[in-house]
């Protein structure tokens, strides 16, 4: 591309310079008699310069057209690569989510301690991002006490999202938990209207009616329906919606701490949620998980 641009510039310079040079060195009809010998010089055919000028202009136009075509091709390739990249992220997200649900359900069937399992899962995230900070692979965030107070409501919502989903998976079927969680867009619209005053067009709300109807029908027909699973899944929905709204309301146009990008924000919320879950876990389930785990291991 750079080479083609250089060629185009050179062609343009040659186009401009050719007629000027020819005019500067062509003989004039009003030169004095003392230089009559120059008048005898052969005349220059102007048509040649016109032809040369046209040729250079055509070359420049072709170069420009070629550059535009190359740019369009590069842009198309870049858009395709971006689409494939985004699609692969969605595919991996679904793949890991399916695996998470299956193994989570198996763990909860073997050990009916959803609060303890949710706490262990949340704490496991610390083993991922803390080494990145310590090794300098990712800049560690720097937060003050006031910054942590600002993030506390978001961390509470983050906690509700996770623990609600785990309890719902343990209390009912995996399919039912996800059917209820499919109503999250409805909850988000309600929360946006109440907290941010955002009222969407009627057509947008109309698209939510099939979701509401589908969740209602599936709940009535669900054989493993339990109110605990329904309540826990709705807790996860409401917490997720509140987390998004509070994040937007709290952090829009406001800088919190240092190095707090999206990845570090999620890491900080995970650490804060772990601290919040530990006393909740001990209050609801105590340390019974340890004995139950030993019994499961002993029983094979």
C-alpha positions in Angstrom: 0.0 0.0 0.0 2.8 2.4 0.9 4.6 1.6 -2.3 1.5 2.3 -4.4 1.0 5.7 -2.6 4.6 6.6 -3.4 4.1 5.6 -7.0 0.9 7.8 -7.2 2.7 10.8 -5.7 5.6 10.4 -8.1 3.1 10.1 -11.0 1.4 13.3 -9.9 4.7 15.2 -9.6 5.7 14.1 -13.1 2.3 15.1 -14.5 2.7 18.6 -13.1 6.4 19.0 -13.9 6.2 17.9 -17.5 4.3 20.8 -19.1 6.1 23.4 -16.9 9.6 22.1 -18.0 8.5 22.0 -21.6 7.3 25.6 -21.5 10.4 26.9 -19.8 12.7 25.5 -22.5 10.6 26.1 -25.6 11.7 28.9 -28.0 9.6 32.2 -28.0 8.3 34.0 -31.1 9.1 37.5 -29.7 12.8 37.0 -29.0 15.0 39.7 -30.5 16.7 39.5 -33.9 20.1 39.0 -32.2 18.9 35.5 -31.3 17.4 34.5 -34.6 19.4 31.4 -34.6 17.3 30.0 -31.8 14.2 30.6 -33.9 15.5 28.1 -36.3 15.3 25.4 -33.7 12.7 22.7 -34.4 9.3 23.5 -33.0 7.8 21.3 -30.3 4.6 19.5 -30.9 2.1 20.5 -28.2 0.0 17.4 -28.8 2.9 15.3 -27.5 2.6 17.1 -24.1 -1.1 16.7 -24.1 -0.7 13.0 -24.7 2.0 12.7 -22.0 -0.3 14.6 -19.6 -3.2 12.4 -20.4 -1.1 9.3 -20.0 0.2 10.4 -16.5 -3.4 11.3 -15.5 -4.6 7.9 -16.5 -1.7 6.3 -14.6 -2.6 8.3 -11.5 -6.2 7.4 -11.8 -5.4 3.7 -12.1 -3.1 3.9 -9.1 -5.7 5.6 -7.0 -8.3 3.1 -8.1 -6.0 0.2 -7.2 -5.2 1.8 -3.8 -8.9 2.1 -3.1 -9.6 -1.5 -4.1 -6.7 -2.7 -1.9 -8.0 -0.7 1.1 -11.5 -2.1 0.6 -10.1 -5.6 0.4 -8.1 -5.0 3.6 -11.1 -3.6 5.4 -13.2 -6.6 4.3 -10.6 -9.0 5.6 -10.4 -7.2 8.9 -14.2 -7.2 9.3 -14.3 -11.0 8.6 -11.5 -11.7 11.1 -13.3 -9.6 13.7 -16.6 -11.5 13.1 -14.8 -14.9 13.4 -13.1 -13.8 16.6 -16.4 -12.7 18.2 -18.1 -15.8 17.0 -15.4 -18.0 18.5 -15.8 -16.1 21.9 -19.5 -16.9 21.8 -18.9 -20.5 21.0 -16.3 -20.9 23.8 -18.7 -19.1 26.2 -21.5 -21.6 25.5 -19.1 -24.6 25.6 -17.6 -23.7 29.0 -21.1 -22.7 30.4 -22.5 -26.1 29.4 -19.5 -27.8 31.2 -19.9 -25.6 34.2 -23.6 -26.4 34.6 -23.1 -30.1 34.3 -20.2 -30.4 36.7 -21.9 -27.9 39.1 -25.1 -30.1 39.2 -23.0 -33.2 39.8 -21.2 -31.5 42.6 -24.4 -30.3 44.2 -26.0 -33.8 43.9 -23.0 -35.3 45.7 -22.7 -32.5 48.3 -25.8 -30.4 49.1 -23.9 -27.4 50.3 -24.6 -24.7 47.7 -23.3 -21.8 49.8 -20.0 -23.5 50.5 -19.6 -24.6 46.9 -20.4 -21.1 45.7 -17.8 -19.7 48.1 -15.1 -22.1 46.9 -15.9 -21.4 43.3 -15.6 -17.6 43.9 -12.4 -18.0 45.9 -10.8 -20.0 43.1 -10.8 -16.9 40.9 -8.3 -15.4 43.3 -5.8 -18.1 42.4 -6.0 -16.9 38.8 -5.6 -13.1 39.0 -3.4 -12.6 42.1 -0.4 -14.4 40.5 -0.9 -12.2 37.4 -0.6 -9.1 39.6 2.4 -10.5 41.6 4.3 -11.5 38.5 3.6 -8.1 36.8 1.8 -9.8 33.9 -1.1 -7.5 34.6 -1.0 -4.1 36.4 -2.5 -4.5 39.9 -5.3 -2.0 40.7 -4.7 0.6 43.4 -7.8 1.4 45.4 -8.5 3.5 48.4 -11.0 2.9 51.2 -13.5 5.2 49.5 -13.1 3.4 46.2 -14.0 0.1 47.9 -17.0 1.6 49.5 -18.1 2.8 46.1 -17.7 -0.7 44.7 -19.4 -2.5 47.6 -23.0 -2.3 46.2 -21.8 -3.7 42.9 -19.9 -6.5 44.8 -23.1 -7.4 46.7 -24.9 -7.7 43.4 -22.0 -9.8 42.0 -22.4 -12.1 45.0 -26.1 -12.4 44.4 -25.7 -13.3 40.8 -23.3 -16.2 41.6 -24.9 -17.7 44.7 -28.4 -17.4 43.3 -27.4 -19.4 40.2 -25.7 -22.1 42.3 -28.6 -22.5 44.7 -31.0 -22.7 41.7 -29.0 -25.4 40.1 -29.0 -27.4 43.3 -32.7 -26.9 44.1 -34.1 -27.8 40.6 -33.2 -29.0 37.1 -30.5 -27.2 35.2 -33.0 -26.5 32.4 -35.5 -24.9 34.7 -32.8 -22.6 36.2 -31.9 -21.4 32.8 -35.5 -21.0 31.7 -36.0 -18.6 34.6 -32.7 -16.8 34.0 -34.0 -16.2 30.4 -36.3 -13.5 31.9 -33.3 -11.3 32.8 -34.0 -8.8 30.0 -37.5 -8.2 31.5 -35.9 -7.5 34.9 -33.3 -5.2 33.3 -35.9 -3.1 31.6 -37.8 -2.7 34.9 -34.7 -1.8 36.9 -33.6 0.7 34.2 -37.0 2.4 34.4 -37.0 2.6 38.2 -33.4 3.6 38.8 -32.3 5.4 35.7 -35.6 6.6 34.4 -34.9 5.0 31.0 -38.2 4.4 29.2 -37.8 2.3 26.0 -40.2 2.3 23.0 -43.3 0.2 23.2 -42.0 -2.1 20.5 -39.1 -3.1 22.7 -41.4 -4.0 25.6 -43.6 -5.9 23.2 -40.7 -8.2 22.3 -40.5 -9.2 26.0 -44.0 -10.7 26.1 -42.9 -14.0 24.5 -40.2 -14.3 27.1 -42.6 -13.8 29.9 -45.1 -16.2 28.4 -42.4 -18.8 27.8 -41.1 -18.7 31.3 -44.6 -18.9 32.8 -45.5 -21.9 30.7 -42.2 -23.7 31.4 -42.6 -23.1 35.1 -46.1 -24.6 35.2 -45.0 -27.6 33.2 -41.7 -28.2 35.0 -41.8 -31.5 36.8 -38.9 -30.6 39.2 -40.4 -27.2 40.0 -39.6 -25.8 43.4 -40.1 -22.4 44.8 -36.5 -22.3 46.1 -35.2 -22.9 42.5 -37.5 -20.2 41.2 -36.6 -17.7 44.0 -32.9 -18.4 43.6 -32.9 -18.0 39.9 -34.8 -14.7 40.2 -32.3 -13.5 42.8 -29.6 -14.1 40.2 -31.6 -12.2 37.6 -32.3 -9.2 39.8 -28.7 -9.1 41.0 -27.3 -9.2 37.5 -29.6 -6.4 36.3 -28.8 -4.3 39.4 -25.1 -5.0 38.9 -25.2 -3.6 35.3 -27.3 -0.6 36.3 -25.2 0.3 39.3 -22.0 -0.1 37.4 -23.3 2.3 34.7 -24.6 4.7 37.3 -21.6 4.6 39.6 -18.7 4.5 37.1 -19.9 6.6 34.2 -17.6 9.5 33.8 -15.9 8.8 37.1 -12.4 7.4 37.6 -12.1 4.9 40.5 -8.5 4.1 41.6 -5.7 3.2 39.2 -5.4 0.4 36.7 -9.1 -0.5 37.1 -9.9 -1.7 33.6 -12.7 -4.2 32.9 -10.6 -7.3 33.8 -9.3 -5.9 37.0 -12.7 -4.6 38.0 -14.1 -8.2 37.6 -11.2 -9.5 39.7 -11.8 -6.9 42.5 -15.5 -7.7 42.5 -14.6 -11.4 42.8 -12.3 -10.9 45.7 -14.8 -8.7 47.5 -17.6 -11.2 46.9 -15.4 -14.0 48.4 -15.0 -11.9 51.5 -18.8 -11.3 51.7 -19.6 -15.0 51.1 -17.4 -16.5 53.8 -19.5 -15.3 56.8 -22.7 -16.0 54.9 -21.5 -19.6 54.2 -20.5 -20.1 57.9 -23.9 -18.7 59.1 -26.0 -21.0 56.8 -24.0 -24.2 56.5 -21.2 -24.0 59.1 -18.4 -26.4 58.5 -20.5 -29.4 57.7 -19.1 -29.4 54.2 -15.8 -30.8 55.5 -17.3 -33.9 57.1 -19.6 -34.5 54.1 -16.7 -34.2 51.7 -14.7 -36.8 53.8 -17.7 -39.2 53.7 -18.0 -38.8 49.9 -14.3 -39.5 49.4 -14.4 -42.5 51.8 -17.5 -43.9 50.0 -15.7 -43.7 46.6 
